Amino acid sequence: MEIIKHRQKILLCILLLAAILRTWSLGSGDTLSDEVLYSFRAIGMLDFDEAADQTTPLEWFDPYIPAWTKLSFHDHPPLVFFIQHIFMSIFGETLFAFRLPSTLLGIASVYLLYIIGTRLYGRQAGLIAAGLFGTTVNHVVISRLGLQESYVIFFILLAIYFFLKAETHKKQYIGVGIAVGLGLLTKYTTGILIPIFLTYMLICRREDFKYRFLWVGTLISIIIFSPVIIYNFKLYQAVGHFDFQLSFIVGQNPEVWGVQPGKEEFPSLISRAAAFFPNLFNFNSWVFLALFAGSSVTFFVSLAKNIKETIRRHIFLLIILFWFALLIIGFIGPSFRFLAMLTPFMALATGILVVNVAEVRLPQFVQKSNFRNIITVLSLCLEILYSINSQLLPYPKATEIWAWSPVRFENYNWGYHELDEWMREKTEGKMPALAFEQKYHFVSAIHKEALAKAERNGKQPMSALFVYDKNINSIAQLWIMDRLQIYHAWPIITADTYIQFLNEKGADYFDRMGFQEIYYIFPTEKVPWKKPPHVTDTGGKLEEALTKNKLQPAIILENKRGEQAFRIYRNDIKPAP
């Protein structure tokens, strides 16, 4: 089988296909995961999201906030936030803007895997690995999200690329240092590269320890990562503990993070080990897993035939898989985003399988039918269809697992995206004429700056109040409501706060403030709500009171199924005499 006869054209097709799968309808669908937490803070490089279970130094030190708090964030290093900040500054505060960097790095990662696979196992293996990696559902979804993992995978592959080149050109260790430093500035999990490289060097490249470029690269990595080091040093000096992630690693349990989001899912080694293979199965297509299983079988067959040569040939890949498996099972847990870090190396192992099969002498009729070509193309087509069904269609077809992946966190279409678009349309070209007093000085400063900027841009004041049911999803609330309230000073409050104001300040309070119109936003049972015990009945009672007063929904927002998602009432207030 000669699949590399037109390898440049094939590679271009792979990259084009990877780009389509990652960019198609990138800014549509509901966003209901941690990507919102990151993108929200990235808008103003503000380490704050008003979460009761995870406060930040800005809240602790307000109004006298130390300068070093700008060096990092309380739960993650700052690079992803900074990159998303740049993209949203250019393209606006949209899902497309904060997801685009992940997408671009995801496409670049496909190319990097091709180069790595080519260097380790030849062009055939590189092309096949890139093809599978570019189409497999787990990396497609990671590349379509504003999470750190697409960045982490890119920097890991970039560091490995330079590391492989450093075998013959020692100056490439500088590139390794830059890639590792940027990776650490993205997320601590990139640090798994350190034991990977050390293990391989101790076994196969001990002489490299004497080269100065290795140590120059190490120093560069530390310098790049130094803002986070300084941040943690200053934080420990100020409050006696490190940031959220580092505190967890070293066994600290600060009271300010009594609830540790993301840490409770796999609290023990047993729970992590027990969930590893089930999650690996759930978060990847059966085609991809079948091919990887086949590669594992061929490896053990080769091992039985010639253990020394097999280990020699695959030692670097084995070291990578070992340390990543240890990281996931031993420490961070097999969530889909962490399992995604295994995906490029599983794809590479599968590329080796196809090459090995190609070297096997098959019966004449099998060879004439191009059996192996058909299997390769068929596998890629099935993987493409699986990813399209899982990520690009508004709603997947057929049965879960066999036809689509449950990893659809950001591509559901309940109607939150439609609410976001309505709020965006309603406030476009306008500025709030009225605002509420803020709890924190730094939020007040943001409001003052936002209003001044809006005035300079010629935006027209609008005396509107937005009231929403507190039961809407917390993440959706952060992106749709809190973003406009905190960064743009729009008067947006919950139904609970609205009723509290009326009870404490009188039924005509909002009239006296000068509001001329009030919009009431209520979710239907077709959208996901907050999880108990945070659900209240205040919103339902408020809507009932509005309907008793003969107020009817002015706007009904539907999801992509045509189902009613949100009811919006409008109440026009007569200006006070």
C-alpha positions in Angstrom: 0.0 0.0 0.0 1.4 3.3 -1.0 -0.7 5.9 0.7 2.1 8.5 0.6 2.2 8.8 -3.2 0.4 12.1 -3.0 1.2 12.8 0.6 1.1 16.6 0.3 -2.4 16.5 -1.2 -3.5 14.0 1.4 -2.1 16.1 4.2 -3.8 19.2 2.9 -7.1 17.3 2.7 -6.7 16.1 6.3 -6.0 19.7 7.6 -8.9 21.1 5.6 -11.2 18.4 7.0 -9.9 19.1 10.5 -10.6 22.8 10.0 -14.2 22.2 8.8 -15.0 19.9 11.7 -13.6 22.4 14.2 -15.0 25.7 12.7 -18.4 24.8 11.4 -21.1 26.6 13.5 -18.4 27.3 16.1 -20.3 30.2 17.7 -23.7 28.5 17.9 -25.2 26.2 20.5 -25.4 26.7 24.3 -22.3 27.0 26.3 -22.7 25.5 29.8 -19.2 24.5 31.1 -16.0 25.9 32.5 -15.1 27.6 29.2 -17.6 30.3 30.2 -15.7 30.9 33.5 -12.5 31.4 31.6 -13.9 33.6 28.8 -15.9 35.7 31.2 -12.7 36.5 33.2 -10.7 36.9 30.0 -12.8 39.9 28.8 -11.2 42.2 31.3 -8.5 40.0 32.6 -10.5 40.0 35.8 -10.0 37.2 38.4 -13.6 37.3 39.5 -16.9 35.6 38.7 -18.8 36.2 42.0 -18.9 32.5 42.8 -19.7 31.9 46.5 -17.7 28.6 46.6 -14.5 30.0 45.0 -13.7 33.6 46.0 -10.6 35.3 44.7 -7.9 37.7 45.9 -9.8 40.6 44.3 -12.6 40.0 46.8 -10.3 39.4 49.7 -8.2 42.5 49.3 -10.8 45.0 47.9 -10.4 48.0 47.7 -6.6 47.8 48.2 -5.7 45.1 45.6 -1.9 44.3 45.4 -0.3 44.6 42.0 1.0 41.0 42.0 -2.6 39.7 41.7 -2.4 40.7 38.0 0.4 38.1 37.4 -1.9 35.1 37.4 -5.4 33.8 38.4 -6.4 32.1 41.6 -7.2 28.8 39.8 -5.1 28.7 36.6 -2.1 30.3 35.0 -3.0 33.3 32.8 -2.0 32.5 29.2 -5.4 31.2 28.1 -7.2 34.2 29.6 -4.7 36.5 27.9 -5.1 34.9 24.5 -8.9 34.9 24.7 -8.8 38.5 25.8 -6.9 39.4 22.6 -9.3 37.5 20.4 -12.4 39.0 22.1 -10.9 42.5 21.8 -10.7 41.9 18.0 -13.8 39.9 17.3 -16.1 40.9 20.1 -17.5 39.2 23.2 -18.9 36.1 21.4 -18.7 32.3 21.7 -16.9 32.3 18.3 -14.2 34.7 19.5 -13.2 32.9 22.7 -13.4 29.5 21.1 -11.4 30.4 18.0 -7.9 30.2 19.6 -8.6 26.6 20.7 -9.8 25.8 17.2 -6.7 27.2 15.5 -4.4 25.4 17.9 -6.4 22.2 17.4 -5.8 22.3 13.7 -2.1 23.1 14.2 -1.9 20.1 16.6 -3.0 17.8 13.8 -0.1 19.0 11.7 2.3 18.6 14.6 1.2 15.0 15.1 1.9 14.4 11.4 5.5 15.7 11.8 6.0 13.7 15.0 4.6 10.5 13.5 6.7 10.9 10.4 9.9 11.4 12.4 9.2 8.4 14.7 7.6 5.9 12.3 7.6 7.3 8.8 5.2 9.3 6.6 2.6 6.6 6.3 2.2 6.4 10.1 2.3 10.2 10.3 -0.5 10.7 7.7 -2.8 8.0 9.2 -2.2 9.3 12.7 -3.0 12.9 11.6 -6.1 11.7 9.7 -7.5 10.0 12.8 -6.5 12.7 15.1 -8.0 15.4 12.9 -11.4 13.6 12.8 -11.8 11.8 16.1 -14.6 13.1 18.2 -12.7 13.8 21.5 -10.2 16.2 19.9 -12.8 17.7 17.7 -14.9 18.7 20.7 -11.8 19.9 22.7 -10.8 22.1 19.7 -14.3 23.6 19.7 -14.3 24.7 23.3 -12.7 27.6 25.1 -11.0 25.3 27.6 -7.3 25.0 28.3 -6.9 21.4 26.9 -6.6 22.3 23.3 -3.8 24.8 24.2 -2.2 22.1 26.5 -2.2 19.5 23.7 -0.7 21.9 21.2 2.2 22.9 23.5 2.8 19.3 24.5 3.1 18.3 20.9 5.2 21.3 20.1 7.6 20.5 22.9 7.8 16.8 21.7 8.5 18.1 18.2 11.5 20.2 19.4 12.6 17.4 21.7 12.8 14.9 18.9 14.8 17.4 16.8 17.1 18.0 19.7 18.4 14.5 19.3 20.5 15.7 16.4 20.4 19.5 16.9 21.0 20.4 20.5 19.9 24.0 20.0 16.4 22.7 19.7 16.3 22.4 23.5 15.7 26.1 23.5 12.5 25.4 21.6 11.6 22.7 24.1 12.1 25.2 26.9 9.8 27.8 25.3 7.1 25.3 24.5 7.2 23.8 28.0 7.2 27.3 29.6 4.2 28.4 27.6 2.5 25.1 28.3 3.0 25.6 32.1 1.7 29.1 31.7 -1.4 27.5 30.2 -2.0 24.7 32.8 0.0 22.8 35.3 -0.8 19.5 33.6 1.8 20.4 31.0 4.4 19.6 33.7 3.9 15.9 32.8 6.4 16.6 30.0 9.2 16.9 32.6 9.1 13.2 33.8 8.5 12.1 30.2 11.6 13.8 28.9 13.7 12.9 31.9 12.8 9.2 31.7 13.6 9.0 28.0 16.9 10.9 28.4 18.0 8.7 31.3 17.4 5.6 29.2 18.4 6.8 25.7 20.1 10.2 25.8 22.1 10.6 28.9 24.9 12.5 27.1 22.5 15.4 26.5 22.7 16.4 30.2 26.1 17.8 29.4 24.9 20.2 26.7 24.4 23.8 27.7 21.4 24.2 25.4 19.4 21.8 27.6 20.0 24.0 30.6 19.5 27.3 28.7 16.1 25.8 27.6 15.3 24.9 31.2 16.1 28.4 32.3 13.9 29.9 29.6 11.0 27.7 30.7 11.4 28.9 34.3 11.5 32.5 33.2 8.3 32.2 31.1 6.6 30.5 34.0 7.9 33.0 36.6 4.8 35.2 36.8 2.9 32.2 38.3 5.8 31.4 40.6 5.9 35.0 41.9 2.1 35.1 42.2 2.1 31.9 44.4 5.0 33.2 46.5 3.2 36.5 47.2 -0.1 34.7 47.8 1.5 32.4 50.3 3.0 35.4 52.1 -0.3 37.2 52.2 -2.8 34.4 53.2 -0.7 31.3 54.0 -1.6 29.1 51.0 -1.0 28.8 47.3 -3.5 29.1 44.4 -6.4 26.7 44.0 -4.6 24.1 41.9 -1.3 24.2 43.7 -3.1 24.1 47.0 -4.8 20.9 46.0 -1.5 19.4 44.7 0.4 20.0 48.0 -2.5 19.0 50.2 -3.7 22.4 51.4 -7.4 23.0 52.0 -8.1 26.7 52.5 -11.4 27.8 53.9 -12.0 30.2 51.0 -12.3 27.1 48.8 -14.4 24.9 51.0 -16.0 23.5 47.9 -13.5 22.4 45.3 -15.1 22.3 41.9 -13.7 19.6 39.7 -12.0 17.8 42.5 -15.0 15.9 44.0 -15.8 13.7 40.9 -12.9 11.4 41.5 -11.8 11.8 45.1 -9.8 8.6 45.4 -7.3 6.4 43.4 -9.9 3.6 43.3 -12.6 5.9 41.8 -10.2 7.2 39.2 -9.0 3.7 38.2 -12.6 2.4 38.1 -13.7 5.2 35.8 -10.8 5.2 33.5 -11.8 2.6 30.9 -15.6 3.3 31.1 -14.9 7.0 30.4 -12.4 6.2 27.7 -15.1 4.1 26.0 -17.8 6.8 26.5 -15.6 9.7 25.3 -14.3 8.2 22.1 -15.9 6.5 19.1 -16.0 2.8 18.9 -14.1 2.9 15.6 -11.2 4.8 17.2 -11.1 2.5 20.2 -11.3 -0.6 18.0 -8.3 0.6 16.0 -6.4 1.4 19.1 -7.2 -2.0 20.6 -5.9 -3.5 17.4 -2.7 -1.5 17.7 -2.3 -2.8 21.3 -2.7 -6.4 20.1 -0.1 -6.0 17.4 2.3 -4.5 19.9 2.0 -7.4 22.3 2.4 -9.9 19.4 5.6 -8.0 18.3 6.7 -8.0 21.9 6.4 -11.8 22.1 8.4 -12.2 18.9 11.2 -9.8 19.7 10.9 -8.0 23.0 14.2 -6.0 22.7 13.6 -4.6 19.2 9.9 -3.9 20.0 10.7 -1.9 23.1 13.6 -0.1 21.3 11.3 1.0 18.5 8.4 2.1 20.6 10.1 3.2 23.9 9.3 6.9 23.5 5.6 6.3 22.8 5.4 3.8 25.7 6.9 6.4 28.1 4.4 9.0 27.0 1.4 6.7 27.4 2.7 5.4 30.8 3.1 8.9 32.3 -0.1 10.2 31.0 -2.0 7.2 32.3 -0.3 7.7 35.6 -1.2 11.3 35.7 -4.9 10.7 34.9 -5.4 7.7 37.1 -3.1 8.7 39.9 -4.0 12.4 40.2 -6.4 14.3 38.0 -9.1 11.8 37.1 -10.5 10.5 33.7 -12.7 13.4 32.8 -13.2 13.9 29.0 -10.9 16.9 28.9 -8.0 15.0 30.5 -8.5 11.9 28.5 -8.3 14.1 25.4 -4.6 14.5 26.1 -4.2 10.7 25.4 -5.9 11.1 22.0 -2.9 12.2 19.8 -0.8 9.3 21.1 -3.6 6.8 20.7 -3.9 8.0 17.1 -0.2 7.6 16.6 -0.3 4.0 17.9 -3.1 3.4 15.4 -1.0 4.8 12.6 1.7 2.3 13.5 -0.9 -0.5 13.4 -2.0 0.3 9.8 1.7 0.5 8.7 2.4 -2.9 10.4 -0.6 -4.4 8.7 0.6 -3.0 5.4 3.8 -4.9 5.8 2.1 -8.2 6.4 1.9 -10.5 3.3 -1.8 -11.2 2.7 -3.5 -13.5 0.2 -3.3 -12.3 -3.4 -7.0 -11.6 -3.8 -6.9 -9.4 -0.7 -4.0 -7.4 -2.0 -5.6 -6.9 -5.4 -8.8 -5.6 -3.7 -6.8 -2.9 -1.9 -8.3 -4.2 1.3 -6.1 -2.1 3.6 -6.9 1.1 1.7 -10.6 0.4 2.0 -10.4 -0.3 5.7 -8.4 2.9 6.2 -10.8 5.1 4.2 -13.8 3.4 5.8 -12.5 4.0 9.3 -11.9 7.7 8.5 -15.4 8.1 7.0 -17.0 6.5 10.0 -15.0 8.7 12.4 -16.0 11.8 10.4 -19.7 10.9 10.5 -19.4 10.2 14.2 -17.9 13.6 14.9 -20.5 15.4 12.7 -23.3 13.6 14.4 -21.9 14.3 17.8 -20.8 18.0 17.4 -22.2 19.6 14.3 -25.8 18.6 14.2 -28.2 20.5 16.4 -29.4 17.1 17.7 -27.7 13.7 17.1 -29.3 10.9 15.3 -29.6 7.2 16.2 -28.2 5.7 19.5 -25.7 7.1 21.9 -22.2 5.6 22.0 -22.6 3.7 18.7 -23.6 6.8 16.6 -22.6 9.8 18.7 -20.6 10.7 21.8 -22.2 12.0 25.0 -19.4 14.6 25.0 -21.7 17.3 23.7 -21.5 19.8 26.6 -21.3 22.8 24.4 -23.4 21.8 21.5 -26.8 21.4 23.0 -29.5 23.6 21.8 -31.8 24.3 24.7 -32.3 28.0 23.9 -29.7 29.8 25.9 -27.9 30.8 22.7 -31.2 32.4 21.6 -31.5 34.3 24.8 -27.9 35.5 24.5 -28.6 36.7 21.0 -31.7 38.5 22.2 -29.9 40.3 25.0 -27.1 41.2 22.6 -29.6 42.6 20.1 -31.4 44.5 22.8 -28.3 46.2 24.2 -26.5 46.7 20.9 -25.6 50.4 20.3 -27.1 51.3 23.6 -25.8 52.2 27.1 -27.5 52.0 30.5 -29.0 55.2 31.6 -29.2 53.9 35.2 -27.1 51.6 37.3 -27.1 50.1 40.8 -24.6 50.6 43.5 -22.0 47.8 43.5 -20.6 45.8 46.4 -17.0 45.9 45.3 -14.9 49.0 44.4 -13.2 47.3 41.5 -16.6 46.5 39.9 -17.6 50.2 40.4 -14.4 51.2 38.6 -15.2 48.9 35.7 -18.7 50.4 35.5 -17.4 53.9 35.4 -14.9 53.1 32.7 -17.5 51.2 30.7 -20.0 54.0 30.8 -17.4 56.5 29.8 -16.3 54.4 26.8 -19.9 53.9 25.7 -20.5 57.6 25.8 -17.4 58.3 23.8 -18.6 55.8 21.2 -21.9 57.7 20.9 -24.1 55.0 22.3 -27.6 56.1 23.2 -28.8 55.8 26.8 -31.7 53.4 27.5 -33.6 53.4 30.8 -34.3 49.7 30.9 -34.2 47.1 33.7 -33.8 43.4 33.1 -35.2 40.9 35.6 -34.6 37.2 35.2 -35.6 34.1 37.0 -32.7 33.0 39.3 -33.3 29.3 38.3 -31.5 29.7 34.9 -28.3 27.7 34.6 -25.5 29.2 36.6 -23.0 29.2 33.7 -25.5 30.6 31.3 -26.3 33.3 33.9 -22.6 34.2 34.1 -22.2 34.6 30.3 -25.5 36.2 29.4 -26.4 38.2 32.4 -23.4 38.8 34.7 -21.2 39.7 31.7 -23.4 42.5 30.7 -24.0 43.6 34.3 -20.3 43.6 35.4 -18.5 44.7 32.3 -21.1 47.0 30.7 -23.0 48.2 33.8 -26.4 47.1 32.6 -29.0 47.0 35.4 -29.7 43.3 35.4 -31.1 41.6 38.6 -32.7 38.3 39.7 -36.4 38.0 40.4 -35.5 37.4 44.1 -33.6 40.8 44.2 -36.4 42.5 42.4 -39.0 41.4 45.0 -36.6 42.2 47.8 -36.3 45.8 46.5 -40.1 46.2 46.2 -40.6 44.9 49.7 -37.9 47.1 51.2 -38.1 50.3 49.2 -41.7 50.4 48.0 -43.8 49.3 45.0 -42.9 52.4 43.1 -39.1 52.1 43.7 -38.1 51.5 40.1 -40.5 54.2 38.9 -38.7 56.6 41.3 -35.3 55.5 40.0 -36.3 56.5 36.5 -36.7 53.2 34.7 -39.0 53.5 31.7 -39.3 49.8 30.8 -38.7 46.5 32.5 -38.1 43.2 30.8 -38.9 40.0 32.8 -37.2 36.8 31.6 -38.5 33.4 32.6 -37.1 29.9 31.5 -39.4 27.0 30.6 -39.0 23.4 31.6 -37.2 22.9 28.2 -34.0 24.5 29.4 -31.7 23.2 32.2 -32.0 25.0 35.5 -29.8 25.4 38.4 -29.3 22.3 40.4 -31.0 22.0 43.8 -30.8 23.4 46.5 -30.3 26.7 44.7 -33.7 26.5 42.9 -36.3 29.0 44.2 -40.0 29.6 43.4 -39.7 33.4 43.3 -39.5 33.5 39.6 -42.6 31.4 39.1 -44.6 33.5 41.6 -43.5 36.7 39.9 -44.6 35.4 36.5 -47.9 34.4 37.9 -48.4 37.9 39.4 -47.6 39.5 36.0 -50.2 37.3 34.2 -52.8 38.1 36.8 -52.1 41.8 36.0 -53.0 41.0 32.4 -49.4 41.2 31.2 -48.7 38.8 28.3 -45.3 37.6 27.0 -44.0 40.1 24.5 -41.4 37.7 23.1 -41.2 34.0 23.1 -37.8 32.5 22.3 -37.7 29.0 20.9 -34.9 26.4 20.7 -33.8 24.7 17.5 -36.5 22.1 17.9 -39.1 24.8 17.8 -39.9 24.4 21.5 -40.6 27.3 23.8 -37.5 28.1 25.8 -37.9 31.5 27.3 -40.9 33.8 27.9 -40.1 37.6 28.0 -42.5 40.1 29.4 -42.2 43.8 28.8 -43.7 46.4 31.2 -43.6 50.0 30.1 -43.4 52.5 33.0 -44.8 55.9 32.7 -42.2 58.6 33.5 -42.7 60.1 36.9 -44.3 63.6 36.8 
